[in-house]
Amino acid sequence: MTALGGAIRRRPDPAGWRAALFLVGLLGAVLFVAPLVWAAVTSIKPPVEAAAAPATGLPSAIDTANYRTLTTYGEGILTYLWNSIVVSGITILGTVVVGTLAGYGFSSFEFPFKGLSFIVILATLMIPFQSIVIPLFVVLKQLNLTNSLVGVGLVYITFQLPFSIFIMRNAFDKVPREIEESAIVDGATQARMLRSVMIPLVAPGIVTIGLFAFLAAWNEFFGALILLTNQKAFTLPILLLSARTGLWNNIDWGALQAGVTITMVPCLVFYVVLQRYYVSGLSAGAIKG
């Protein structure tokens, strides 16, 4: 009985658990990375091999024809790439500035209907973008912002702000009030304290909302397709739609995978470079201390 009781009370081997978790994590990583690697490899295959069915393995030769093909779609990939950069830059700038200031205001100041205002802002997260895209198009037309990258950027900023304000308010709430009070005692103005003291402390949260804004603006397709009707103002996701159909409506797999590769590279680079800030900022902003 004693031996049986000892066997029952025996704890699992920590090394075995670590090995199992490592294998599960490795399998998950392979499942996520495999499509990205496949797209990159297909993009450098000769067009015939890229369109082959069943699909071939490694390319017989490295060929940039698929990338060159993208320059023949509409205004060319460089135009669409620049448009995506502009829209993403506008979205990041507006989201970071307004989200940070609004988050600081909700965290540090008292004003009438503060709680209700915050709830109303968060409630807008439940509004599907697709349900109001047509009214947004009408509004942009009245403001002469149709076919404008600035107009599209403003729309993206509007939909990023509720989440950004939520993250930044909680990030500012986690900063000890003693730090803010010490800066005021030392004679710092509200603006200088925010710029020199508070913002460095919540930098991970700022990086987080900036990264989310970039990913949303860079990959957004439906809004850009509806709000932009001039081919010169199209963004990269719309180019992928064009690359999807080739001669006689056949899918141009090589050009499509080349466009996917170009689109995903900035996302991967930004995430890898900012990963440690992103993780700490998301955990700090999502849980109110």
Backbone bond lengths (Angstrom), bond angles and torsions (degrees), N, CA, C in turn:
res aa  C-N    CA-C-N  psi(-1)  N-CA   C-N-CA  omega(-1)  CA-C   N-CA-C  phi
1 M - - - 1.449 - - 1.516 110.96 -
2 T 1.343 114.07 -39.04 1.454 117.52 -179.22 1.525 110.75 -65.41
3 A 1.327 114.86 -41.93 1.465 118.43 178.85 1.512 110.91 -65.51
4 L 1.367 115.57 -39.10 1.453 119.37 179.39 1.521 110.66 -65.77
5 G 1.352 115.04 -41.53 1.469 118.72 178.21 1.506 111.46 -64.08
6 G 1.352 116.67 -36.94 1.455 119.06 178.18 1.508 111.74 -67.31
7 A 1.344 116.20 -34.84 1.462 119.13 177.93 1.511 111.55 -68.16
8 I 1.358 115.35 -37.14 1.461 119.15 179.62 1.513 110.89 -67.37
9 R 1.336 115.28 -39.28 1.469 119.25 -177.74 1.519 113.06 -81.40
10 R 1.308 117.41 -3.60 1.465 120.35 -176.92 1.531 109.92 -65.68
11 R 1.280 116.06 130.80 1.464 121.80 -179.06 1.533 110.98 -81.43
12 P 1.329 116.66 149.84 1.471 119.28 177.13 1.524 110.95 -60.68
13 D 1.312 114.83 149.99 1.458 121.15 179.05 1.527 109.86 -68.79
14 P 1.358 119.69 117.80 1.474 121.01 -179.95 1.524 112.54 -57.99
15 A 1.329 117.12 -37.19 1.465 119.90 179.79 1.521 110.84 -64.59
16 G 1.326 116.80 -38.89 1.461 120.12 177.88 1.518 112.23 -64.79
17 W 1.337 116.29 -41.29 1.461 120.01 177.84 1.520 111.24 -64.14
18 R 1.313 116.17 -41.75 1.466 119.67 178.70 1.524 110.93 -63.09
19 A 1.335 116.61 -40.62 1.466 119.75 179.14 1.528 110.56 -65.11
20 A 1.353 116.36 -40.37 1.461 119.47 179.34 1.526 111.11 -65.24
21 L 1.329 116.26 -43.60 1.464 119.69 178.64 1.519 111.26 -64.44
22 F 1.333 116.48 -37.51 1.457 120.08 177.79 1.523 110.92 -62.80
23 L 1.328 117.12 -42.55 1.469 120.63 -179.77 1.526 111.03 -66.08
24 V 1.335 116.45 -40.81 1.465 119.89 177.94 1.530 110.57 -63.95
25 G 1.337 115.99 -44.10 1.459 119.88 178.07 1.522 111.95 -63.94
26 L 1.336 116.49 -39.48 1.462 120.36 178.84 1.522 110.81 -64.73
27 L 1.341 116.65 -41.93 1.462 120.29 178.20 1.521 111.07 -63.10
28 G 1.344 116.20 -43.02 1.467 119.30 177.68 1.516 111.98 -62.67
29 A 1.340 116.82 -40.27 1.466 120.49 179.51 1.523 110.97 -63.93
30 V 1.341 116.41 -41.00 1.466 120.04 179.69 1.524 110.33 -64.26
31 L 1.336 116.87 -42.34 1.469 120.56 -179.72 1.521 111.51 -62.91
32 F 1.334 117.14 -35.55 1.457 120.39 -179.79 1.524 112.30 -78.95
33 V 1.326 116.95 -38.65 1.456 120.76 -173.62 1.528 111.95 -81.83
34 A 1.335 117.50 -29.89 1.468 120.68 -174.93 1.526 113.25 -55.14
35 P 1.345 120.75 -46.20 1.472 118.66 178.72 1.522 113.36 -62.83
36 L 1.339 116.41 -34.35 1.462 119.34 179.37 1.528 110.80 -67.84
37 V 1.325 116.06 -43.16 1.466 119.98 178.17 1.525 110.19 -64.64
38 W 1.336 116.39 -40.87 1.461 120.11 179.59 1.527 111.21 -61.65
39 A 1.342 116.79 -42.90 1.469 120.11 178.85 1.521 110.84 -63.13
40 A 1.338 117.20 -42.94 1.465 120.14 -179.40 1.519 111.44 -65.32
41 V 1.340 116.83 -41.39 1.470 120.28 -179.85 1.525 110.37 -67.36
42 T 1.322 117.00 -43.09 1.466 120.34 -179.83 1.520 111.48 -63.22
43 S 1.337 116.77 -33.16 1.465 120.00 -177.02 1.518 112.96 -65.92
44 I 1.345 117.57 -22.44 1.461 119.95 -178.69 1.531 111.92 -104.67
45 K 1.335 116.61 9.02 1.461 119.65 174.32 1.521 109.88 -80.21
46 P 1.322 118.62 154.06 1.470 119.81 168.86 1.528 109.41 -57.54
47 P 1.328 118.19 146.27 1.469 120.64 -176.64 1.518 114.31 -51.02
48 V 1.324 118.07 -38.00 1.464 120.80 -179.53 1.522 110.46 -64.08
49 E 1.335 117.23 -43.29 1.459 120.68 179.83 1.529 110.71 -69.88
50 A 1.331 117.05 -36.34 1.463 120.03 180.00 1.524 111.83 -64.38
51 A 1.336 116.28 -30.53 1.475 120.77 -178.38 1.515 112.54 -95.66
52 A 1.334 117.80 1.34 1.460 120.94 -175.48 1.521 111.11 -66.93
53 A 1.325 115.79 145.87 1.457 122.06 175.63 1.531 108.31 -136.40
54 P 1.326 118.40 120.61 1.466 126.12 2.87 1.528 112.19 -70.50
55 A 1.314 115.21 162.27 1.459 120.32 -175.19 1.518 111.15 -65.25
56 T 1.324 115.05 144.47 1.464 120.96 177.30 1.523 109.64 -87.15
57 G 1.297 116.30 171.96 1.456 120.73 179.89 1.516 111.52 -86.26
58 L 1.348 115.50 -118.62 1.450 119.73 179.11 1.524 109.86 -70.89
59 P 1.339 117.21 150.58 1.469 119.73 -179.43 1.517 111.09 -68.17
60 S 1.325 115.15 146.54 1.463 119.53 176.30 1.518 111.01 -70.51
61 A 1.329 116.07 -25.91 1.469 121.81 177.32 1.524 107.96 -157.16
62 I 1.322 115.37 148.81 1.462 119.70 177.70 1.527 108.69 -77.75
63 D 1.317 115.56 123.04 1.461 121.59 -174.32 1.534 108.67 -131.64
64 T 1.325 116.10 130.99 1.472 120.80 179.05 1.528 112.33 -98.03
65 A 1.335 116.47 15.49 1.465 119.61 -177.27 1.523 111.97 -61.23
66 N 1.327 116.91 -35.72 1.467 119.37 -179.29 1.520 111.76 -64.58
67 Y 1.326 116.35 -36.81 1.461 119.94 177.99 1.527 110.73 -71.39
68 R 1.314 116.09 -37.23 1.461 119.09 177.60 1.529 110.86 -66.39
69 T 1.327 116.04 -33.09 1.460 119.91 178.63 1.530 111.27 -61.19
70 L 1.328 116.77 -33.79 1.461 120.12 -178.75 1.527 111.94 -63.10
71 T 1.315 117.88 -23.89 1.461 120.07 179.37 1.527 112.14 -73.84
72 T 1.331 116.58 -10.99 1.464 120.09 -179.37 1.512 112.85 -94.18
73 Y 1.323 117.72 -7.13 1.454 121.00 179.98 1.523 110.40 -85.77
74 G 1.329 116.77 118.54 1.457 120.98 176.73 1.509 112.27 56.67
75 E 1.328 114.69 -123.73 1.464 121.50 -178.70 1.522 112.87 -87.07
76 G 1.318 117.21 -0.42 1.462 120.42 -179.53 1.508 111.70 96.31
77 I 1.299 115.69 152.37 1.459 120.48 -173.14 1.520 112.90 -65.67
78 L 1.329 118.49 -29.90 1.461 119.79 -179.25 1.522 111.30 -64.43
79 T 1.329 116.89 -37.18 1.468 120.16 176.95 1.521 110.59 -64.00
80 Y 1.328 116.82 -46.27 1.459 120.31 -178.44 1.526 111.27 -69.06
81 L 1.323 116.46 -34.22 1.459 120.18 177.03 1.524 110.46 -64.58
82 W 1.329 116.49 -44.21 1.460 120.27 178.30 1.536 110.87 -63.40
83 N 1.323 117.52 -40.64 1.459 120.54 178.55 1.532 111.38 -60.98
84 S 1.321 116.52 -41.83 1.459 120.29 178.53 1.526 111.14 -64.96
85 I 1.330 116.17 -38.86 1.471 119.75 178.29 1.527 110.40 -63.93
86 V 1.321 117.56 -43.16 1.466 121.12 -179.65 1.525 110.86 -64.17
87 V 1.333 117.07 -48.57 1.466 120.37 -179.41 1.526 110.65 -61.95
88 S 1.323 117.09 -42.82 1.469 120.44 179.74 1.528 110.85 -65.22
89 G 1.335 116.78 -40.71 1.460 119.91 178.65 1.521 112.12 -62.70
90 I 1.332 116.53 -44.20 1.472 120.47 177.80 1.523 110.54 -61.51
91 T 1.326 115.98 -43.67 1.459 120.67 -178.82 1.521 111.50 -64.15
92 I 1.322 116.72 -45.10 1.470 120.20 179.81 1.517 110.55 -62.69
93 L 1.329 117.15 -48.63 1.460 121.08 -177.23 1.526 111.15 -60.45
94 G 1.340 116.72 -50.87 1.457 120.02 -178.72 1.513 112.27 -64.04
95 T 1.325 117.63 -41.25 1.465 121.02 -178.64 1.519 111.43 -65.89
96 V 1.331 116.72 -44.19 1.462 120.46 -177.96 1.521 110.94 -66.77
97 V 1.329 118.06 -46.37 1.459 121.16 -177.07 1.530 110.88 -65.91
98 V 1.326 117.00 -54.69 1.467 120.37 -176.53 1.524 110.66 -69.06
99 G 1.331 118.06 -42.73 1.458 120.85 -179.65 1.514 112.44 -62.68
100 T 1.338 117.67 -40.71 1.465 120.86 179.10 1.521 111.40 -67.15
101 L 1.326 116.72 -47.25 1.468 119.57 -179.62 1.526 111.37 -64.29
102 A 1.332 116.93 -43.18 1.464 119.60 179.78 1.528 110.99 -66.84
103 G 1.323 117.37 -40.76 1.459 120.10 177.68 1.511 111.94 -62.40
104 Y 1.321 116.86 -40.51 1.467 120.34 177.14 1.520 110.92 -65.65
105 G 1.321 116.69 -39.83 1.459 119.95 178.93 1.516 111.77 -63.37
106 F 1.323 117.71 -45.13 1.467 120.66 179.35 1.523 111.52 -67.66
107 S 1.307 117.99 -27.42 1.454 121.07 -178.20 1.528 112.74 -83.85
108 S 1.328 118.01 -36.86 1.466 120.62 -168.06 1.522 115.17 -107.05
109 F 1.318 118.64 -17.68 1.461 120.55 -173.83 1.522 110.66 -118.07
110 E 1.328 113.54 152.59 1.457 121.15 174.62 1.521 108.58 -109.02
111 F 1.310 116.88 132.54 1.460 121.78 178.66 1.526 108.69 -152.20
112 P 1.324 118.44 159.38 1.469 120.85 -176.96 1.532 111.77 -58.18
113 F 1.316 115.27 139.51 1.469 123.43 176.40 1.534 111.95 60.21
114 K 1.315 115.36 32.84 1.467 119.09 -179.57 1.523 111.36 -61.59
115 G 1.328 116.86 -49.78 1.455 120.25 -179.34 1.517 112.65 -63.44
116 L 1.337 116.00 -42.50 1.464 120.07 179.51 1.526 111.16 -64.45
117 S 1.320 116.41 -40.98 1.463 120.14 179.61 1.522 110.79 -61.96
118 F 1.330 116.04 -40.79 1.467 119.49 -179.51 1.531 110.69 -66.39
119 I 1.328 116.58 -40.24 1.465 120.43 178.30 1.524 110.94 -63.87
120 V 1.337 116.63 -41.85 1.467 120.56 179.40 1.527 110.35 -61.96
121 I 1.341 116.29 -41.59 1.470 120.12 178.79 1.521 110.63 -61.89
122 L 1.334 116.86 -45.08 1.462 119.77 179.38 1.525 111.88 -67.80
123 A 1.328 116.87 -30.23 1.464 120.13 -179.22 1.517 112.11 -64.11
124 T 1.326 117.13 -26.13 1.468 119.55 179.51 1.519 112.32 -66.30
125 L 1.343 117.28 -15.49 1.464 119.96 176.13 1.528 111.40 -64.98
126 M 1.319 116.61 -21.83 1.463 120.05 -178.54 1.522 112.77 -85.07
127 I 1.330 118.00 -3.17 1.466 120.93 179.78 1.526 109.34 -86.40
128 P 1.328 118.20 116.91 1.481 119.46 178.66 1.530 110.70 -65.23
129 F 1.318 115.05 134.02 1.457 119.95 -179.82 1.526 111.60 -59.40
130 Q 1.321 116.03 -38.15 1.459 120.27 -176.92 1.530 112.26 -63.92
131 S 1.328 117.24 -26.47 1.459 119.93 -175.88 1.526 113.20 -75.99
132 I 1.320 117.54 -17.98 1.460 119.24 -177.32 1.524 112.88 -123.10
133 V 1.324 117.34 11.07 1.456 119.29 -176.84 1.531 111.09 -66.89
134 I 1.338 117.88 -34.81 1.459 119.84 178.80 1.528 110.99 -68.39
135 P 1.351 120.13 -47.42 1.473 118.75 173.56 1.528 113.26 -57.49
136 L 1.324 116.96 -36.06 1.462 119.69 177.24 1.527 110.97 -64.08
137 F 1.313 116.29 -38.94 1.463 119.93 177.35 1.526 110.29 -61.79
138 V 1.330 117.37 -41.29 1.469 121.31 178.87 1.528 110.42 -64.06
139 V 1.334 116.77 -41.92 1.467 120.78 179.27 1.524 110.44 -63.39
140 L 1.332 116.94 -46.14 1.465 120.06 179.29 1.531 111.16 -61.92
141 K 1.322 116.35 -35.97 1.459 119.29 178.77 1.518 110.67 -65.67
142 Q 1.341 117.28 -39.73 1.456 120.39 178.18 1.531 111.85 -65.87
143 L 1.319 116.48 -29.47 1.470 121.69 -179.93 1.531 112.23 -92.01
144 N 1.329 117.17 5.29 1.468 122.16 -178.05 1.531 112.06 58.64
145 L 1.330 115.43 38.69 1.459 120.72 -179.99 1.527 111.86 -116.19
146 T 1.335 117.14 14.67 1.454 118.78 173.81 1.527 109.60 -70.70
147 N 1.318 115.82 148.03 1.467 121.53 -176.03 1.521 112.01 55.67
148 S 1.335 114.45 30.86 1.466 120.89 179.69 1.519 108.82 -117.84
149 L 1.324 115.81 129.39 1.464 119.58 177.14 1.516 110.93 -65.94
150 V 1.320 117.15 -30.22 1.461 120.99 176.52 1.528 110.22 -65.33
151 G 1.338 116.46 -43.42 1.457 120.54 178.86 1.518 111.90 -61.03
152 V 1.327 116.70 -45.20 1.463 120.14 178.20 1.526 110.48 -63.54
153 G 1.339 116.61 -40.88 1.461 120.11 177.67 1.513 112.26 -60.82
154 L 1.341 117.53 -40.33 1.462 120.83 178.51 1.525 111.55 -63.75
155 V 1.323 116.48 -38.55 1.467 120.25 177.03 1.525 110.47 -63.81
156 Y 1.321 116.86 -44.50 1.462 120.06 179.42 1.532 110.97 -64.15
157 I 1.318 116.99 -39.04 1.465 120.31 178.37 1.524 110.40 -60.79
158 T 1.329 116.25 -43.62 1.462 120.56 -179.38 1.519 111.76 -56.80
159 F 1.321 116.96 -40.57 1.452 119.97 -177.35 1.527 112.60 -82.45
160 Q 1.314 118.81 -16.20 1.455 121.63 176.33 1.523 112.89 -86.97
161 L 1.331 117.29 -22.87 1.462 120.20 -171.82 1.534 114.72 -63.88
162 P 1.334 121.22 -42.68 1.475 118.43 -178.90 1.526 112.65 -55.73
163 F 1.311 117.25 -49.39 1.459 120.06 178.82 1.525 111.01 -63.84
164 S 1.336 117.22 -41.44 1.465 121.21 -177.87 1.525 111.23 -65.53
165 I 1.318 117.28 -41.62 1.462 120.54 178.71 1.519 110.33 -64.45
166 F 1.323 116.71 -39.98 1.459 120.59 177.89 1.526 111.41 -61.08
167 I 1.327 116.39 -47.03 1.461 120.58 -179.82 1.527 111.10 -63.44
168 M 1.336 116.97 -45.62 1.457 119.82 -174.99 1.528 112.11 -72.29
169 R 1.333 118.10 -35.54 1.464 118.42 177.07 1.519 110.60 -61.08
170 N 1.341 116.86 -45.35 1.457 120.25 179.56 1.518 111.50 -67.93
171 A 1.327 117.63 -33.76 1.463 120.37 177.20 1.528 110.75 -64.75
172 F 1.330 116.78 -44.28 1.465 119.85 177.33 1.529 111.33 -67.14
173 D 1.325 117.69 -33.16 1.466 120.34 179.14 1.518 111.65 -64.15
174 K 1.319 117.87 -27.37 1.461 120.75 -178.70 1.523 113.04 -80.03
175 V 1.331 117.56 -11.41 1.461 120.48 177.23 1.530 108.29 -78.21
176 P 1.335 119.41 125.99 1.466 121.15 179.92 1.529 112.10 -57.16
177 R 1.316 116.34 135.61 1.462 120.96 -179.21 1.524 111.97 -63.88
178 E 1.335 116.48 -24.62 1.465 118.96 179.93 1.523 111.92 -60.76
179 I 1.330 116.64 -33.77 1.466 120.24 179.27 1.523 109.82 -65.13
180 E 1.312 116.37 -45.00 1.458 120.64 179.53 1.520 110.95 -64.59
181 E 1.322 116.49 -42.88 1.462 120.22 -179.80 1.522 111.66 -65.82
182 S 1.329 117.51 -36.87 1.470 120.70 178.47 1.520 110.97 -64.53
183 A 1.323 116.86 -39.49 1.461 120.13 178.71 1.525 110.88 -65.44
184 I 1.326 117.37 -38.71 1.468 120.41 178.71 1.525 110.28 -66.83
185 V 1.345 116.82 -41.01 1.469 120.59 178.37 1.526 110.56 -62.54
186 D 1.323 117.27 -35.78 1.461 121.38 179.33 1.521 112.91 -74.57
187 G 1.331 117.18 -1.75 1.459 120.73 174.66 1.511 115.16 96.93
188 A 1.339 118.12 9.78 1.465 120.27 179.73 1.518 110.33 -74.07
189 T 1.315 116.13 138.48 1.458 120.07 174.68 1.535 109.11 -75.51
190 Q 1.326 115.33 167.09 1.459 119.57 -178.73 1.529 110.83 -60.30
191 A 1.336 116.01 -42.13 1.458 119.58 -178.68 1.527 111.01 -67.30
192 R 1.324 116.90 -43.32 1.459 119.78 -178.99 1.518 111.01 -67.89
193 M 1.333 117.09 -37.67 1.456 120.01 178.26 1.530 110.63 -63.55
194 L 1.342 115.62 -41.82 1.459 119.27 178.83 1.523 110.58 -63.61
195 R 1.340 116.29 -43.33 1.459 120.41 -175.73 1.529 112.30 -73.00
196 S 1.329 117.75 -42.81 1.460 121.30 -170.36 1.529 114.07 -96.72
197 V 1.320 117.45 -23.97 1.460 120.58 -174.72 1.524 111.96 -111.68
198 M 1.320 116.17 -54.81 1.455 119.62 -170.98 1.529 112.99 -75.60
199 I 1.327 116.71 -45.39 1.471 119.12 -175.79 1.534 112.33 -60.68
200 P 1.366 120.29 -42.90 1.473 117.96 176.03 1.525 113.09 -60.13
201 L 1.331 117.12 -30.88 1.455 119.91 -178.76 1.532 112.58 -75.27
202 V 1.311 116.98 -26.29 1.470 120.22 -179.13 1.532 110.98 -108.58
203 A 1.326 116.55 18.99 1.469 120.40 -178.73 1.527 113.14 -55.07
204 P 1.349 119.94 -40.37 1.476 118.11 177.02 1.524 113.22 -59.10
205 G 1.333 116.98 -37.55 1.463 119.77 176.76 1.515 111.86 -65.46
206 I 1.314 117.31 -39.18 1.465 121.23 178.22 1.519 110.52 -64.68
207 V 1.336 116.45 -42.36 1.460 120.02 177.43 1.526 110.34 -62.01
208 T 1.324 116.55 -38.17 1.459 120.95 -179.01 1.521 111.69 -63.05
209 I 1.331 117.33 -49.92 1.468 118.83 -178.04 1.525 110.83 -69.84
210 G 1.334 116.64 -31.19 1.462 119.10 175.89 1.516 112.04 -66.49
211 L 1.336 116.23 -39.88 1.464 120.53 179.37 1.526 110.62 -67.77
212 F 1.321 116.70 -42.05 1.463 119.85 177.20 1.527 110.72 -62.57
213 A 1.324 116.54 -41.29 1.467 119.84 179.17 1.516 111.02 -63.85
214 F 1.329 117.01 -40.70 1.464 120.32 178.86 1.522 111.42 -63.15
215 L 1.332 116.88 -48.37 1.459 120.10 -178.22 1.521 111.27 -62.52
216 A 1.335 116.65 -39.84 1.462 119.96 -179.58 1.525 111.30 -66.26
217 A 1.330 117.02 -45.13 1.464 120.44 -177.81 1.526 111.69 -72.57
218 W 1.313 117.09 -37.47 1.463 121.39 -176.61 1.524 112.13 -68.37
219 N 1.341 116.51 -35.81 1.461 120.51 -173.96 1.522 113.70 -102.58
220 E 1.327 119.03 -4.52 1.460 121.13 -174.52 1.529 110.45 -69.83
221 F 1.323 115.77 131.18 1.469 120.94 -175.70 1.528 112.90 -115.23
222 F 1.328 116.86 -50.31 1.456 120.20 -169.89 1.528 111.66 -62.45
223 G 1.321 117.08 -46.82 1.461 120.21 -179.19 1.519 112.14 -63.15
224 A 1.335 116.17 -43.58 1.470 119.66 179.52 1.522 110.92 -63.91
225 L 1.332 116.93 -36.67 1.460 120.16 -179.29 1.529 111.40 -65.81
226 I 1.338 116.80 -36.81 1.465 120.99 -177.78 1.530 111.26 -82.90
227 L 1.327 116.81 -42.47 1.460 120.80 -172.71 1.526 112.65 -81.03
228 L 1.329 117.58 -18.68 1.462 121.33 179.96 1.516 109.02 -114.41
229 T 1.323 116.57 121.96 1.462 120.83 178.44 1.527 112.53 -115.20
230 N 1.324 116.61 -8.85 1.462 121.47 178.07 1.522 108.95 -93.07
231 Q 1.312 116.85 123.67 1.461 120.84 -176.58 1.520 112.82 -57.75
232 K 1.321 117.41 -30.13 1.461 120.36 -179.75 1.523 112.86 -68.56
233 A 1.334 117.30 -16.88 1.463 120.84 -177.93 1.527 112.38 -102.70
234 F 1.327 118.09 2.07 1.459 120.94 -177.53 1.527 110.92 -64.41
235 T 1.348 114.99 154.14 1.458 121.88 177.87 1.526 109.83 -106.73
236 L 1.333 116.67 176.92 1.461 121.31 -175.15 1.531 114.42 -58.16
237 P 1.341 119.59 -43.41 1.475 117.69 179.43 1.528 113.26 -57.73
238 I 1.330 117.57 -33.05 1.462 119.52 178.11 1.526 110.01 -72.10
239 L 1.331 117.22 -32.92 1.464 120.27 174.69 1.524 110.33 -60.19
240 L 1.335 117.58 -38.81 1.459 120.35 -179.84 1.521 111.11 -62.51
241 L 1.323 116.16 -34.60 1.464 119.19 175.84 1.529 110.35 -64.46
242 S 1.332 116.73 -39.86 1.461 120.24 178.73 1.524 111.07 -67.84
243 A 1.337 115.93 -39.17 1.459 119.61 -179.58 1.519 112.16 -70.89
244 R 1.309 116.16 -17.24 1.463 119.99 -178.01 1.528 111.98 -69.73
245 T 1.309 117.27 -24.87 1.468 120.19 -179.47 1.522 109.65 -117.73
246 G 1.308 116.27 127.11 1.457 120.87 178.31 1.513 110.68 -110.49
247 L 1.319 116.44 -147.50 1.453 121.32 -179.03 1.524 109.94 -64.42
248 W 1.347 116.57 135.14 1.476 123.36 -178.92 1.527 111.22 58.73
249 N 1.327 116.52 31.44 1.468 122.48 176.75 1.528 113.44 62.66
250 N 1.318 117.34 21.89 1.456 120.34 172.55 1.524 109.78 -81.05
251 I 1.319 115.99 143.76 1.466 119.22 179.82 1.521 109.78 -72.45
252 D 1.312 116.07 125.73 1.464 121.38 177.18 1.528 107.32 -87.88
253 W 1.342 115.80 87.40 1.464 119.90 -172.87 1.521 112.46 -63.14
254 G 1.298 117.44 -38.84 1.457 119.35 -179.07 1.514 112.19 -63.73
255 A 1.338 117.37 -48.49 1.463 120.41 178.80 1.518 111.26 -65.58
256 L 1.337 116.30 -37.19 1.461 119.47 179.06 1.522 111.26 -62.78
257 Q 1.322 117.48 -45.79 1.463 120.41 -179.90 1.531 111.51 -69.77
258 A 1.318 117.24 -30.40 1.463 119.57 174.56 1.530 109.93 -65.29
259 G 1.335 116.53 -43.04 1.463 119.50 177.32 1.513 112.12 -64.60
260 V 1.331 117.31 -39.28 1.465 120.97 176.92 1.525 110.66 -62.18
261 T 1.322 116.59 -41.79 1.466 120.28 -179.79 1.524 111.34 -63.49
262 I 1.332 116.23 -45.82 1.469 119.63 178.56 1.519 110.64 -62.02
263 T 1.320 117.29 -37.42 1.459 120.95 -178.01 1.519 112.34 -70.74
264 M 1.336 116.70 -36.84 1.464 118.78 -173.40 1.527 113.43 -83.92
265 V 1.332 118.06 -22.02 1.467 119.87 -175.92 1.538 112.25 -59.44
266 P 1.344 120.63 -49.75 1.473 118.92 178.86 1.525 112.70 -60.40
267 C 1.330 117.94 -36.47 1.469 120.96 179.27 1.530 110.33 -62.87
268 L 1.317 116.69 -44.78 1.462 120.42 179.60 1.521 111.31 -65.29
269 V 1.320 116.57 -42.70 1.468 120.37 -178.45 1.525 110.45 -63.54
270 F 1.322 116.99 -48.83 1.457 120.07 -179.21 1.522 111.34 -61.77
271 Y 1.318 116.84 -41.98 1.467 119.11 -178.10 1.523 111.43 -66.93
272 V 1.328 117.17 -43.93 1.465 119.83 -178.95 1.528 110.73 -64.89
273 V 1.328 116.94 -43.47 1.469 120.60 -177.99 1.525 111.40 -66.72
274 L 1.331 116.68 -39.46 1.471 121.13 -174.01 1.526 112.91 -101.84
275 Q 1.318 117.60 13.81 1.454 120.36 -171.51 1.525 112.93 -59.51
276 R 1.324 117.70 -46.58 1.461 119.54 -175.95 1.522 111.48 -66.59
277 Y 1.339 117.13 -34.99 1.460 119.42 175.76 1.524 110.77 -70.12
278 Y 1.326 115.48 -38.35 1.455 120.35 -178.04 1.525 111.52 -63.46
279 V 1.339 117.29 -46.31 1.464 121.63 -177.45 1.515 110.75 -64.77
280 S 1.338 117.49 -48.18 1.466 120.76 -179.01 1.516 110.78 -67.78
281 G 1.338 118.26 -37.41 1.454 120.22 179.62 1.501 112.55 -69.04
282 L 1.325 117.77 -37.15 1.464 120.59 179.94 1.524 110.31 -69.81
283 S 1.328 117.27 -39.81 1.466 119.08 179.05 1.526 111.37 -70.95
284 A 1.327 117.53 -34.79 1.461 120.04 179.32 1.525 111.75 -73.49
285 G 1.319 117.10 -34.98 1.456 119.51 -177.82 1.501 114.57 -84.93
286 A 1.327 117.02 -20.84 1.459 119.55 -175.79 1.511 112.71 -87.27
287 I 1.338 117.86 -21.55 1.451 121.77 -178.03 1.517 109.00 -117.50
288 K 1.307 115.24 117.86 1.459 119.60 -179.21 1.504 109.81 -80.27
289 G 1.327 115.85 126.35 1.452 119.99 -177.76 1.509 112.70 -83.67
